[in-house]
């Protein structure tokens, strides 16, 4: 199994009605901003371990499990759907706790990359440097989609109540590991075996269940508005780096409905932007090429 080089510690924090779980590496340093890492959909904070281990320098790093993922749990009744503005508010409250008034270095992958980028435009003074790792956002929507989308949301909430949307469980951590490697063939067996024990947990009946809320599968009732996104992007003040993998994930997912070219056109609105590509990598580039990604991130954060 993969051998961790930099051990993390778990911290728990009450944020906006949730008990948030944080993975923390290193100690606070008054001379350097905290490095905040935010994961993607159906992922966990521990997923950053391979990149953290590949960094050349020790520094204070904080990575939350987003609400409904990992070990972050609601303090009240369970929810039946998730809204993007809540992630922004959670991040805002987290940075209040972690950094106070100091700006942070913010890195996000996939859903987390999109949230981090949105946050940098909404709270530009709170981000020193921004790294977006395949945080694409969503395809353009049309107003005519609204009635159908809302109906779909209601139908999926009803299906969730009936137990029809439960996440698949597994017979062992090895079964979880095989599932991870099936999704990402580049993920080697040692990393997959380690990650499986972070991504899932035993449920007391001999099965292993994903540390994720099935309500995340419920469609967002709010349409994605590209015009609104562009207004946010052009207000980012931090030097920003957008990183994509050599494999075109957008092409695989959206089949022409949303392309990598469109994503780069959106990112053209970011005032101080650099771009990079990680070769021999797919969407989970922090698993596929953690050493190359760590170099990119560190070199960018260290620029004058």
Secondary structure per residue as TSV (DSSP state, phi and psi in degrees):
chain	resnum	aa	ss	phi	psi
A	1	X	-	360.0	152.3
A	2	X	-	-54.7	136.1
A	3	X	-	-102.9	116.6
A	4	X	-	-67.0	136.6
A	5	X	S	-97.3	-37.5
A	6	X	S	-117.1	110.0
A	7	X	-	-71.2	139.3
A	8	X	-	-99.6	165.2
A	9	X	E	-125.6	152.2
A	10	X	E	-95.1	134.7
A	11	X	E	-129.3	148.4
A	12	X	E	-122.6	139.9
A	13	X	E	-141.7	134.3
A	14	X	E	-82.9	117.8
A	15	X	E	-134.5	117.3
A	16	X	T	50.7	44.4
A	17	X	T	83.4	10.1
A	18	X	E	-127.1	145.3
A	19	X	E	-90.7	102.1
A	20	X	E	-83.0	135.0
A	21	X	E	-99.4	130.9
A	22	X	E	-118.4	135.6
A	23	X	E	-92.4	127.9
A	24	X	E	-128.4	131.1
A	25	X	E	-118.6	140.8
A	26	X	S	75.3	-172.1
A	27	X	-	-124.3	152.1
A	28	X	-	-54.2	140.2
A	29	X	-	-130.0	113.8
A	30	X	T	-65.8	-13.7
A	31	X	T	-94.3	-8.5
A	32	X	S	-135.6	144.9
A	33	X	-	-71.2	151.8
A	34	X	-	-64.6	147.9
A	35	X	E	-98.9	116.8
A	36	X	E	-108.1	124.1
A	37	X	E	-114.1	125.2
A	38	X	E	-121.0	129.7
A	39	X	-	-85.8	175.8
A	40	X	-	-97.3	-173.6
A	41	X	T	-64.1	136.2
A	42	X	T	55.4	35.4
A	43	X	-	-124.7	-177.4
A	44	X	-	-140.8	163.4
A	45	X	G	-61.4	-34.8
A	46	X	G	-61.2	-17.9
A	47	X	G	-60.3	-19.6
A	48	X	G	-79.6	-5.6
A	49	X	H	-54.9	-40.7
A	50	X	H	-65.9	-38.2
A	51	X	H	-70.5	-43.5
A	52	X	H	-58.4	-42.8
A	53	X	H	-63.9	-27.4
A	54	X	H	-87.0	-8.3
A	55	X	-	-66.3	145.4
A	56	X	S	-76.8	-33.2
A	57	X	S	-113.7	147.4
A	58	X	-	-77.9	139.3
A	59	X	-	-156.6	169.8
A	60	X	-	-78.6	119.4
A	61	X	E	-127.0	133.3
A	62	X	E	-125.9	127.6
A	63	X	E	-132.8	113.2
A	64	X	E	-85.3	150.5
A	65	X	-	-80.4	120.2
A	66	X	-	-58.1	158.6
A	67	X	T	-51.5	130.1
A	68	X	T	81.5	7.6
A	69	X	B	-127.7	155.7
A	70	X	T	58.6	-130.4
A	71	X	T	-101.7	9.4
A	72	X	-	-81.4	125.0
A	73	X	E	-128.8	149.7
A	74	X	E	-70.6	144.2
A	75	X	S	-85.0	-12.9
A	76	X	S	-121.0	-152.7
A	77	X	S	-61.5	153.6
A	78	X	-	-64.7	153.4
A	79	X	-	-96.6	164.8
A	80	X	S	-116.1	2.9
A	81	X	-	-167.8	166.2
A	82	X	-	-126.6	145.3
A	83	X	-	-124.6	135.3
A	84	X	H	-57.0	-40.5
A	85	X	H	-58.6	-27.6
A	86	X	H	-66.8	-35.4
A	87	X	H	-63.4	-40.2
A	88	X	H	-62.2	-43.9
A	89	X	H	-67.5	-37.0
A	90	X	H	-62.6	-44.3
A	91	X	H	-63.9	-40.2
A	92	X	H	-60.3	-45.9
A	93	X	H	-67.5	-37.8
A	94	X	H	-62.0	-44.3
A	95	X	H	-67.8	-31.3
A	96	X	H	-55.9	-43.7
A	97	X	H	-74.0	-44.1
A	98	X	H	-77.1	-43.6
A	99	X	H	-120.3	-12.3
A	100	X	T	62.3	-124.2
A	101	X	T	-92.1	-2.8
A	102	X	S	-75.7	137.7
A	103	X	-	-71.0	153.2
A	104	X	E	-116.0	162.6
A	105	X	E	-90.1	122.2
A	106	X	E	-119.3	123.6
A	107	X	E	-124.7	130.3
A	108	X	E	-136.4	144.9
A	109	X	E	-114.0	134.8
A	110	X	T	56.8	-121.6
A	111	X	H	-54.6	-41.7
A	112	X	H	-64.4	-33.2
A	113	X	H	-67.2	-39.7
A	114	X	H	-65.7	-44.5
A	115	X	H	-62.3	-45.5
A	116	X	H	-60.2	-40.3
A	117	X	H	-68.4	-42.4
A	118	X	H	-60.8	-44.0
A	119	X	H	-61.9	-39.7
A	120	X	H	-64.1	-25.5
A	121	X	H	-86.0	-28.0
A	122	X	H	-84.4	-35.7
A	123	X	S	-124.2	63.9
A	124	X	G	-59.7	-28.9
A	125	X	G	-74.4	-11.0
A	126	X	G	-97.8	-2.4
A	127	X	E	-121.4	118.3
A	128	X	E	-77.6	-48.8
A	129	X	E	-142.1	147.7
A	130	X	E	-124.3	134.2
A	131	X	E	-126.3	120.6
A	132	X	E	-107.9	115.0
A	133	X	E	-104.7	99.0
A	134	X	S	52.1	38.7
A	135	X	-	-90.7	79.5
A	136	X	-	-79.5	-25.3
A	137	X	-	76.4	-156.2
A	138	X	-	-124.9	166.2
A	139	X	-	-64.9	158.5
A	140	X	-	-57.8	141.9
A	141	X	-	-114.3	167.6
A	142	X	-	-123.9	147.4
A	143	X	G	-56.9	-31.6
A	144	X	G	-65.2	-15.5
A	145	X	G	-78.8	-14.3
A	146	X	H	-58.6	-49.2
A	147	X	H	-59.7	-44.6
A	148	X	H	-65.8	-38.8
A	149	X	H	-64.5	-44.0
A	150	X	H	-64.2	-39.5
A	151	X	H	-64.8	-40.6
A	152	X	H	-62.2	-41.2
A	153	X	H	-59.7	-47.1
A	154	X	H	-62.1	-42.4
A	155	X	H	-63.7	-40.8
A	156	X	H	-72.5	-33.1
A	157	X	H	-64.2	-41.9
A	158	X	H	-62.9	-39.9
A	159	X	H	-65.6	-37.3
A	160	X	H	-61.8	-43.8
A	161	X	H	-60.8	-33.9
A	162	X	T	-81.2	-0.5
A	163	X	T	78.3	19.9
A	164	X	T	-89.5	-2.9
A	165	X	T	-117.6	16.2
A	166	X	-	-59.6	146.3
A	167	X	-	-74.7	148.4
A	168	X	-	-63.5	139.9
A	169	X	E	-106.6	172.1
A	170	X	E	-135.1	158.1
A	171	X	S	-81.5	-14.4
A	172	X	S	-168.1	165.4
A	173	X	H	-62.7	-27.1
A	174	X	H	-66.0	-34.3
A	175	X	H	-65.6	-39.5
A	176	X	H	-63.5	-43.0
A	177	X	H	-60.1	-43.1
A	178	X	H	-62.9	-38.1
A	179	X	H	-63.9	-42.3
A	180	X	H	-61.9	-41.0
A	181	X	H	-74.4	-28.6
A	182	X	H	-66.5	-41.9
A	183	X	H	-67.3	-38.6
A	184	X	-	-131.7	91.6
A	185	X	T	-61.1	-19.8
A	186	X	T	-74.7	-17.4
A	187	X	S	-72.8	116.5
A	188	X	-	-74.1	163.6
A	189	X	H	-61.2	-39.1
A	190	X	H	-66.7	-44.3
A	191	X	H	-66.7	-40.2
A	192	X	H	-63.5	-41.5
A	193	X	H	-63.5	-39.2
A	194	X	H	-69.5	-46.6
A	195	X	H	-65.5	-32.4
A	196	X	H	-57.6	-34.7
A	197	X	H	-80.9	-9.6
A	198	X	H	-96.3	-31.6
A	199	X	H	-82.8	-22.5
A	200	X	E	-140.7	168.2
A	201	X	E	-148.3	154.1
A	202	X	E	-69.3	144.8
A	203	X	-	-104.0	5.7
A	204	X	S	90.7	-7.5
A	205	X	S	-112.4	8.6
A	206	X	S	93.7	-2.4
A	207	X	-	-102.4	158.9
A	208	X	E	-113.1	127.6
A	209	X	E	-116.3	141.9
A	210	X	E	-62.7	138.0
A	211	X	S	-81.4	70.2
A	212	X	B	-157.4	146.0
A	213	X	-	-84.8	128.7
A	214	X	G	-59.7	-22.2
A	215	X	G	-63.9	-16.8
A	216	X	G	-65.2	-17.8
A	217	X	G	-79.8	-13.7
A	218	X	S	-71.8	131.6
A	219	X	-	-61.8	148.2
A	220	X	-	-74.1	125.7
A	221	X	S	-73.5	-15.5
A	222	X	S	-91.6	124.7
A	223	X	-	-66.9	146.8
A	224	X	-	-82.3	121.1
A	225	X	-	-107.3	109.2
A	226	X	H	-64.1	-37.3
A	227	X	H	-61.2	-38.3
A	228	X	H	-67.1	-41.8
A	229	X	H	-60.4	-42.4
A	230	X	H	-63.5	-36.6
A	231	X	H	-62.9	-37.4
A	232	X	H	-70.7	-44.4
A	233	X	H	-58.9	-40.0
A	234	X	T	-75.3	-4.5
A	235	X	T	-99.2	2.8
A	236	X	-	-70.5	129.1
A	237	X	-	-102.0	-24.8
A	238	X	S	-70.8	143.4
A	239	X	E	-54.4	134.1
A	240	X	E	-129.8	144.7
A	241	X	E	-124.3	125.2
A	242	X	E	-109.6	128.4
A	243	X	E	-120.4	130.0
A	244	X	E	-121.4	159.9
A	245	X	E	-88.3	158.9
A	246	X	S	-65.9	-30.2
A	247	X	S	-76.9	136.2
A	248	X	-	-87.8	92.2
A	249	X	H	-65.4	-38.5
A	250	X	H	-60.8	-42.3
A	251	X	H	-61.0	-37.1
A	252	X	H	-70.4	-40.2
A	253	X	H	-76.3	-49.0
A	254	X	H	-103.7	-7.1
A	255	X	T	50.7	45.7
A	256	X	T	92.9	-11.9
A	257	X	S	-71.9	-24.1
A	258	X	S	-153.4	123.7
A	259	X	-	-115.5	163.4
A	260	X	H	-62.7	-35.0
A	261	X	H	-61.7	-42.5
A	262	X	H	-62.7	-41.4
A	263	X	H	-60.4	-45.8
A	264	X	H	-65.3	-33.8
A	265	X	H	-63.7	-39.6
A	266	X	H	-62.7	-45.3
A	267	X	H	-68.2	-16.3
A	268	X	T	-58.7	-20.4
A	269	X	T	-75.1	-17.5
A	270	X	S	-73.1	123.0
A	271	X	S	-63.0	-42.1
A	272	X	S	-120.9	77.1
A	273	X	E	-114.1	135.7
A	274	X	E	-118.4	155.9
A	275	X	E	-129.9	150.1
A	276	X	E	-151.4	156.3
A	277	X	E	-124.7	135.4
A	278	X	E	-99.1	118.9
A	279	X	S	-79.3	157.3
A	280	X	S	52.9	48.4
A	281	X	-	-146.5	150.7
A	282	X	-	-108.3	-158.7
A	283	X	S	-59.8	-35.9
A	284	X	-	-85.8	57.3
A	285	X	H	-64.6	-23.4
A	286	X	H	-72.9	-15.4
A	287	X	H	-94.0	-38.2
A	288	X	H	-73.4	-43.5
A	289	X	-	-137.2	62.6
A	290	X	H	-63.4	-33.3
A	291	X	H	-68.7	-46.8
A	292	X	H	-63.0	-40.0
A	293	X	H	-68.2	-39.5
A	294	X	H	-61.1	-39.5
A	295	X	H	-63.0	-45.6
A	296	X	H	-58.6	-47.1
A	297	X	H	-65.1	-49.8
A	298	X	H	-62.8	-43.3
A	299	X	H	-63.2	-40.4
A	300	X	H	-66.8	-45.3
A	301	X	H	-65.0	-25.7
A	302	X	T	-87.0	-7.3
A	303	X	-	-62.3	146.9
A	304	X	-	-66.1	360.0
